[in-house]
Amino acid sequence: MSNIHDYVKWFRQATPYINRHSDKTFVVMLPGEAITHANFHNIVHDIALLCSLDVRLVLVHGARPQIDERLQIADTFSHFHNHMRITDSESLPLVIEAIGTARTTLEAALSTGLPNSPMHDADMQVISGNFVVAMPYGVIDGIDFQLTGKVRKVNTASLNSVLDTGAVVVVSPLGYSPTGEIFNLSFSEVATHIASALKADKLLAFIEGPGIKDDEDKLMSQMSISECKDWLAEHGKNMQHDEQQALSACYLSCLQGVRRAQLMSYTTDGALLTELFTRDGSGTLIYAGFYEHLRKAKIDDVAGILDLISPLEDAGILVRRSRELLETEIQNFHVMEKDGSIIACAAIYPYGETAELSCVVTHPDYRNGGRAAALLEQMENIARKERIKKLFLLTTQTAHWFIEQGFSEGKIEDLPIGKQELYNYQRKSKIFIKSLT
């Protein structure tokens, strides 16, 4: 029964994401390594689920291992410069063949519909085409890349017309010039250009690992676009090529108008669904603009704040507030929002140049991550802007933490007269004070 309850809980928590993703445009980067991996069919099943939820999908696939294998069979090889393949006229037919094999493998997997499988009754329509206009990459560092090309233009009108039918678009790393030439392209560059041209809601990049890890080998669950830029500048040369390529694509996409880009593992079953339908995901999110931020509370936030503070009220840690009282005091509250959910809150009640800090609460899932300290710092900055010179608070169980944040223990006599008259002697709350000057 516990498993059933967990399933029901997860499904309910996923509902906002299901609603949010419906009719949105996602561009998916699927490297050639993912197509040959044992987890490939699980990824296809999850892509089919997205399609059934009315997500507009463009799948851009790579084919590097398939090309390497085809060249090896033909007893030849490619030269590379800065991890980019130099495609000559002799190897181009082999490259086209390898890319075609990868594409048909992907299309075949998306077309299955066996009973007792996740693909049953999926009836997905898969369409490929000449959506990308290409041109020669040219001569770089004195090296002619020959038939290796770059994206010149994306036919967005054609792509949108196909997506509007509900079909899944599969785009291969090949491009065609107006003169009829065929160019071998970087699939990450193709994905970046398509995501930008379509003004996609997300770029989803599969890599081997779970995401980007910091210097202590811990997964970085999110990075702002500026943090991503700094990370690439500092660590890009030492990253695995697939990670560096995918992270660069995420950065460039966000720079060009895509709101969010996410990296996840093609080796982990369910990584795509976990990343898209849970609050914390399983990979690394790159975001443009604010993802987790503090803002003034609105009347619509009352229910979310009550959900946050009610467990602490039940435990006697906070003084109980009714919905009606909270509605009248909502202008005193600030909330920290992550992905549409309230994960922390705090309130300031002014008494002239002194103010009470109250209801400093962080959701249990987000404690021990430094958010409470960050929340407190931001509330102090807000108080300073309102010309508050001193903050005080009353607490029964979190004295040590506030001392660590620079508060000192005070007395009832230190409180404003209005607050002294309301002091509850039965609770025996300790008083802490901090100067903001």
Residue pairs with C-beta under 8 A, 6 or more apart in sequence:
10 278
13 278
13 279
14 277
14 278
16 340
16 341
17 276
17 277
17 278
18 53
18 277
20 340
21 50
21 53
21 55
21 201
21 276
22 53
22 54
22 55
23 54
23 55
23 56
24 55
24 56
24 201
24 202
25 55
25 56
25 57
25 58
25 163
25 198
25 199
25 200
25 201
25 202
26 50
26 55
26 56
26 57
26 58
26 200
26 201
26 202
26 203
26 204
27 58
27 60
27 191
27 194
27 195
27 198
27 200
27 202
27 203
27 204
27 253
28 47
28 57
28 58
28 59
28 60
28 191
28 204
28 205
28 206
29 60
29 62
29 187
29 188
29 191
29 203
29 204
29 205
29 206
29 246
29 249
30 43
30 59
30 60
30 61
30 62
30 106
30 206
30 266
31 61
31 62
31 64
31 187
31 206
31 207
31 242
31 266
32 61
32 62
32 63
32 64
32 65
32 66
32 67
32 102
33 62
33 64
33 65
33 208
33 242
33 266
34 40
34 43
34 206
34 266
35 61
35 63
35 66
35 102
35 105
35 106
36 65
36 66
37 266
37 267
39 266
39 267
39 268
39 269
40 109
40 266
41 109
42 269
42 270
43 206
43 266
43 272
44 106
44 109
44 110
44 112
44 119
45 117
45 118
45 119
46 270
46 272
46 273
47 57
47 59
47 110
47 168
47 272
48 110
48 118
48 119
48 122
48 124
49 118
49 273
50 57
50 272
50 276
51 57
51 122
51 124
51 166
51 168
52 122
54 166
56 163
57 163
57 168
57 169
58 159
58 163
58 168
58 169
58 171
58 194
58 195
58 198
58 200
59 106
59 168
59 169
59 170
59 171
60 171
60 173
60 187
60 190
60 191
60 194
61 102
61 103
61 106
61 170
61 171
61 172
61 173
61 187
62 102
62 173
62 187
62 188
63 98
63 99
63 101
63 102
63 103
63 172
63 173
63 187
64 85
66 98
66 99
66 101
66 102
67 78
67 85
67 94
67 95
67 98
67 99
68 78
69 98
70 94
70 95
70 97
70 98
70 101
71 77
71 78
71 91
71 94
71 98
74 94
76 90
76 91
76 94
78 85
78 86
78 87
78 91
79 85
79 86
80 86
81 140
81 141
81 143
81 145
82 140
83 241
83 245
84 137
84 145
84 148
84 186
85 95
85 148
85 184
86 143
86 144
86 145
86 146
86 148
87 95
87 145
87 146
87 147
87 148
87 183
87 184
88 146
88 147
89 146
89 147
92 147
92 182
92 184
95 184
96 174
96 182
99 172
99 173
99 174
99 184
100 172
102 172
103 128
103 170
103 172
106 170
107 126
107 128
107 170
110 124
110 126
110 168
110 170
111 124
111 126
112 119
112 122
113 119
113 120
113 121
113 122
113 123
114 120
124 167
124 168
125 165
125 166
125 167
125 168
126 167
126 168
126 169
126 170
127 162
127 167
127 168
127 169
127 170
128 169
128 170
128 171
128 172
129 158
129 162
129 169
130 155
130 176
131 154
131 155
131 158
131 159
131 169
131 171
131 194
132 151
132 153
132 154
132 155
132 171
132 174
132 175
132 176
132 185
132 190
132 193
132 194
133 151
133 152
133 153
133 154
133 155
133 175
133 176
133 177
133 178
134 149
134 150
134 151
134 152
134 174
134 175
134 176
134 177
134 181
134 183
134 185
135 149
135 150
135 152
135 177
135 183
136 145
136 146
136 147
136 148
136 149
136 150
136 183
137 145
137 148
137 149
137 150
137 183
138 144
138 145
139 145
147 181
147 182
147 183
147 184
148 183
148 184
148 185
149 175
149 177
149 183
149 184
149 185
150 183
150 185
150 186
150 189
151 175
151 185
151 189
151 190
151 193
152 175
152 177
154 193
154 194
154 197
154 198
156 197
156 198
159 169
159 194
159 197
159 198
160 198
162 169
163 169
171 190
171 191
171 194
173 184
173 185
173 186
173 187
173 190
174 182
174 183
174 184
174 185
175 182
175 183
175 185
175 190
176 182
176 183
177 183
186 245
188 205
188 245
188 246
188 248
188 249
189 249
191 203
191 205
191 249
191 253
192 203
192 249
192 252
192 253
192 256
194 200
195 203
195 253
195 256
195 258
195 261
196 252
196 253
196 256
196 257
196 258
199 257
199 258
200 253
200 258
201 258
201 259
201 260
202 258
202 259
202 260
202 261
202 262
203 249
203 250
203 253
203 258
203 260
203 261
203 262
204 261
204 262
204 264
204 272
204 275
204 276
205 246
205 247
205 249
205 250
205 261
205 262
205 263
205 264
206 246
206 263
206 264
206 265
206 266
206 272
207 240
207 242
207 243
207 246
207 263
207 264
207 265
207 266
208 240
208 242
208 243
208 265
208 266
208 267
209 240
209 243
209 265
210 219
210 264
210 265
210 268
210 271
210 282
210 283
211 219
211 220
211 221
211 263
211 264
211 265
211 282
211 283
211 284
212 219
212 220
212 223
212 231
212 243
212 247
212 263
212 284
213 219
213 220
214 220
219 283
219 284
220 284
221 280
221 281
221 283
221 284
221 285
222 284
222 285
222 286
222 287
222 291
222 292
223 231
223 284
223 285
223 286
223 287
224 286
224 287
224 291
225 251
225 254
225 255
225 286
225 287
225 288
228 247
228 250
228 251
228 254
228 286
229 251
231 247
232 244
232 247
232 248
232 251
236 244
236 247
236 248
239 247
243 263
246 263
247 263
247 284
247 286
249 261
250 261
250 262
250 263
250 286
251 261
251 286
253 261
254 260
254 261
254 286
254 287
254 288
255 288
257 288
258 288
259 287
259 288
259 289
260 285
260 286
260 287
260 288
260 291
261 285
261 286
261 287
262 275
262 276
262 281
262 283
262 284
262 285
262 286
263 283
263 284
263 286
264 271
264 272
264 274
264 275
264 281
264 282
264 283
265 271
265 282
265 283
268 282
270 282
271 282
271 283
274 281
274 282
275 281
275 282
275 283
275 285
279 338
279 339
279 341
279 365
280 365
285 291
291 338
291 339
292 336
292 337
292 338
292 339
292 343
293 336
293 337
294 334
294 335
294 336
294 337
294 375
294 378
294 379
295 334
295 335
295 337
296 331
296 333
296 334
297 305
297 330
297 331
297 333
297 334
297 335
297 345
298 330
299 327
299 330
301 330
301 333
301 335
301 342
302 323
302 326
302 327
302 330
304 335
304 341
304 342
305 326
305 333
305 335
305 342
305 345
305 359
306 321
306 323
306 326
307 342
308 342
308 343
308 344
308 345
308 361
308 363
309 318
309 321
309 345
309 359
309 361
311 364
312 318
312 361
313 319
313 320
313 321
316 396
317 396
317 397
317 398
318 359
318 361
319 424
319 427
321 329
321 359
326 333
329 347
329 349
332 347
332 348
332 349
332 358
333 345
333 346
333 347
333 359
334 345
334 346
334 347
334 348
334 378
334 379
334 382
335 342
335 344
335 345
336 342
336 343
336 344
336 345
336 362
336 371
336 375
337 343
338 366
342 363
343 362
343 363
343 365
343 366
343 371
344 361
344 362
344 363
344 366
344 371
344 372
344 375
345 359
345 360
345 361
346 357
346 358
346 359
346 360
346 361
346 375
346 376
346 379
347 357
347 358
347 359
348 355
348 356
348 357
348 358
348 379
348 382
348 383
348 386
348 388
348 391
349 355
349 356
349 358
350 386
350 388
351 416
351 418
351 419
352 416
353 387
353 388
353 389
353 390
354 388
354 389
354 390
354 391
354 392
354 416
355 383
355 386
355 388
355 390
355 391
355 392
356 391
356 392
356 393
356 394
356 419
357 376
357 379
357 383
357 391
357 392
357 393
358 393
358 394
360 372
360 375
360 376
360 379
360 393
362 371
362 372
362 375
372 401
373 405
376 405
380 391
380 434
380 436
383 391
383 436
384 436
388 436
389 435
389 436
389 437
390 433
390 434
390 435
390 436
390 437
391 407
391 433
391 434
391 436
392 410
392 414
392 415
392 419
392 431
392 432
392 433
392 434
393 402
393 407
393 431
393 432
394 423
394 427
394 429
394 430
394 431
394 432
395 402
395 429
395 430
395 432
396 427
396 428
396 429
396 430
399 409
399 430
399 432
402 432
403 409
403 432
405 434
406 434
407 432
407 433
407 434
408 432
408 433
408 434
409 430
409 431
409 432
409 433
410 431
410 432
410 433
411 431
412 420
412 423
412 431
413 420
414 431
414 433
415 423
415 431
423 429
